């Protein structure tokens, strides 16, 4: 069976079987319903934080400011959820599935941008009404006088920019590499926005417990990203030392890339699995793209078959022997032996 891209679609039931990689890392598995319940519980807790610290709301300015604070808290929480969904956590990849996580991330991104913009506009409007000043004057006062507000303004602009590039009408006209690179600004936006939440957020000022909880939330997700997206792939690269051995043209615009390494049996890869491959050349090192295995994995060799659909896939056909190709994975559920569901679910 020859495939050219990652087979990430779920079966008719929309559920993913566990991957061997995930079994090797432990048995924890977060089903979609459980994951959604955890996200919803966090949302309720965030709204509860506002409710417990808001004894009363008076006048139009109070209602606008209150709405601005709620949307701000939810935007900060949604930012953490977005990053966590793409942190490559094995329990999520195995239980929810990479394809569903990507869809949730895309949908959540739209909500996050909307909440961040609504927070900005409502706070400015509410403060202006309360202070009996103009919106322009209040905007300048907030951005230039309040601590960390200039960084927060940059964060909102970055989020809006990433959201605009991800819109369907724009995304179709943007190179995948450009879209992928711009998404890293989401991490920068989260870092820039974090300070103003604690220094200006009414719910955090003077409440040490709320501050510690927010620090813990952001710190935990940051640790997950660091561990699973950086430390684990590096450790896997040193362990297996995969290198390109040769490239075979299969048809016009289609090549098979053979990579060999050591201890490949520990990956427990099966036909139908996909890896996220990062080939360490000047043009390809920064992007990890998904490609399915196109042959039954051997104890010392893996094969992917790639069609020329962009800069990254085109460059793979020109790789000389010896280029390192550390992968992340394996992932995917369409394998000969589904591990956690009946065969008819595939």
Beta strands, then each sheet from edge to edge (+ up, - down):
strand 1: 243-251
strand 2: 254-260
strand 3: 274-279
strand 4: 289-292
strand 5: 301-307
strand 6: 325-331
sheet 1: 1+ 2- 5+
sheet 2: 4+ 3- 6+
end
